[in-house]
């Protein structure tokens, strides 16, 4: 029988052999299981694109009620938006401070398994609960207001950043760490001078992205009484004052855009 590789260049043969190793029976089974899960979740989600198309006229009619924007209370909304940004900023800052040591403890290449696994379960717990639930909990503890929102965002974001930071630590090059270890440095010095310089640019990007996300998240926390623009947003929706809602959304979009531009500048300076 003629060899299938006859007539092909060595590069093509190498590519074919590589793909043959990639398409194993086990991987095909995993792919089929993943497709089955997608189909089953599609059914559970009750996704019906036909209904969306049929009622598209209602969406257009509903959107018309948002225009023109009602600017009568724009100063109040701007003030509430600044509070929302402050909640997102401090929630992110506290989370970064907490996530740095937790991410080190959750990294397999830094700490032993008996430290890594409990730390990862703590991080799982933190990010497994939504900010709104945390806000309700902290409102009971510290009362209504922005402080509850800061605490809610900081706990959830610690779980997220702790996971992302630890993955960045586990992906570092071992060479610099081994070089520092060879000088007789202790474990803390290895982390400070061998690990953190490698992951700092990625950590910065993650933190800035979470800050943007947290400002958007903080805009909703006011619905449950955790301060910020969410209070005005909820009241306007409840009173069917959609033109005021439009003004709030415009201010939020502008604030998010400005934060994105500022984050890009900071990232270019630090990374």
N, C-alpha and C positions, 0 to 999 in steps of 0.2 A: 504493500500500500504506500502511496506517495505521502511523504511528510507534508503536513499543512503549512509548515514554515518555508517549504521550497519555493523559490522565486521571490521571496520577500527579503527586504534589507534587514540587517541586524537590529536596527532601531525599531522597525515595525514588529519584528519577532519579540523584542523585549517588551514592547507595549502590550502585545497580545498576551504574553505570559503574565504580565502584571495584572491585566484585567481579568484573566482567568483565575488568578489567586483572589482577586477582589470579589468576584461573583461566586462565592461559596454557597453550599446548600443552606448552611446556618443563616447566612445573611439574607438569602432569598426568603427564608421562613420569617425572619424578623421583619422584612419589608412587607410581607403579606399580612402579618399580625398588625403592623402599624397602619396599613390601609384599612383593615377591618375595624380597628379602633376609630379611625377617622370617619368611616361610614356610620358606625354605631353612634358616635358623638354627634354627627350631623343629624341623625334621627332624634336623639335626645334633645338637641337644641331647637327642634321644631323650625328649622330654617326653611322658609318658603319665599323664594325670590319672586314668584308669580304674584303673591299678595303685595309685595313691595311695588311691583310695576303697576298693578291695578290701582293702588292707592297713591300713586305718585302725584296725582292732581291735588290730593289733600295736603301733601307736603308743601306744594307751591302756595296754596291758599293760606296755610298756616304761617309760612315764612313771610308773606306779605304783611302780616300783623306786627312784625318786628320793625317795620320801617314807616316813617322816618324815625331815627332814634330820639328819645326824649332826654334832652340835655339839662333839664331843669335842676337836677340834683347831682350834677357831675362832680362838684367839689366834694360832696359826701362820699361818692363812689371812689374818687381818687384817694381820699384819706383812708378809706377801708382797704383799698388795694395796697397802699403802703404798709398797712398793718399785716396784710396777707404776705407780702414780700418779707417783712421782718420775721414772721412766723416761720416761713420756709428757710430763711437764712440761718436763724438760730437753731432750728430743728436739724438742719444739715450739719452745722458746725459741731453741735454736741454729738451727733452721730459719727462724724469723722473721728473725733477724739476717742470715742468709745470703740469704734470699729478697728482702729489700728492695732491695739494690743490683742483684741479678740481674733483678728485675722492671723496674727502671728501664731497664736495658740491653736488655730484651726488648720495650720499648714503642715502637711505630712513630712515635708523636707526640713522642718525646723524643730517640731516637737514630737514626742512619742505618742503612740496611738491612744494611750489612756488619758492624755490631755486633749488630743485632737477630737476624738469622737464626742465627748461631753460638750466641748465648746461648739461643735457643729450643731448639736441638737439644740443648744441654747439659741444659736442664730436661726435655726429652722423655726423655733417657736416665735421668735421676734418678728420674722417676716411672714409667718403663717397667719397672722391676724391683721385685718385691714385697719388703716388709720382711723376710720370712723368708729370702729369698735374701741380702739384705744382711747379716742377722744371721749367717748361716753364713760369709759372707766375713769379717766383722769378728771372729768368734770365732777364726778362724785368725790374725788379725792381733794382737788384744789378749787373746785367751784367753776362757774361759767367764766369764759374769757379766753384771751389769747394764750395764756400760760398752758392751759390744757392742750391747746393745739400744738404748741412747741413740744411738749412732752410726747404727745401722740406721734408726731412726725419723727422725732428723734429715736424713739424705740423701734418703729418700723424700719426706718432708714438704716439704723445700726445693723439690723439683720441682713438687709440687702447689701450694704457696703462691706460688711464683714465677710460675706460670701465672695463678692467680687474681688476684694482685696486679697483674700487667701488664695484664690485662683491665680492672681498675678504673682504672688510670692512663690507658689509651686511651679511657676513657669520660668523662674530666673535661671541664669547660667550659674552653675555651681563653682566655676573657676575662681571668681573674685572672693567668694566666701571661703573656699579652701585656701586661697593665698593669705587671707587675713588670719585664718585659723593657724596656719603654719608659723605665724609670727608670735604665737602664744596668746592670742586674744581670747577673751572669754566669750560666752554665748551672746551676751548683750552687745558686746563690741562687734561681733559677727553680724548681728542684725542691723546695728546702726550704720556700719561702714561697708558691709557687703551686700545686704539685702535691700534696705530702703533706697539707696541711690539708684538701684536698678528698677524699682517699681514705682518710684515717686511720680514720673510722668503719667503712667497709667492710672495711678491712684488719683492724681489731680483731675484727669479727664472724667473718671467715674464720679468724683465728688461734685464737679461742676454740672455734670448731667443730672445728678440726683437733686441738686439745688433747683434746676429748672423744673424738674418733675414735682418737687415738693411745693413750689409756689403754686403750681396748678392744683396739687392735692389740697393745699391749705385753703384754696378758694372754695372748697366744698365743706370743709370742717365747720364753718360758721352755721351750716344748716342745723347742726346738733348743739350749737351754742359755744363753739370753741374759737370764736373771734374771727375777724377778717371780713372780706367781701361776701362770704357765703350767707350772712344774715340778710343783707339787702337783696341778694340774688333769690333767696328762698321766699322772702316777703313779696318780691315783685312777681315771681311765678305764681304764688298763692293768690295774689290779687289780679291775676291775668293782665298785668301791666307789661306786656311784651316789649313795648318800645323802650321802657326803662331797662328791661333785661338786655336789650340790644346794646344800650349804652354801656352797661356793665361788661358785657362780652367784648366790646370794642376796646375798653380800657384794659381788660385782662390780656387781650391779644397784643396790644401795644407794649404792655409791661413784659410779657413773655418774649417778644421780639427784642426789646432792649436788653433783657437779661441774656438772651442768646448771643447778641453782639458783644456784650461785655465779657461773657464766658469765653468767646473765641479769642478776644484780646488777651485775657489772662492766660489762656492755654498756650497762646503763641509766645508769651513771655517766659512761661515756666517750663514748657516742654521743648 
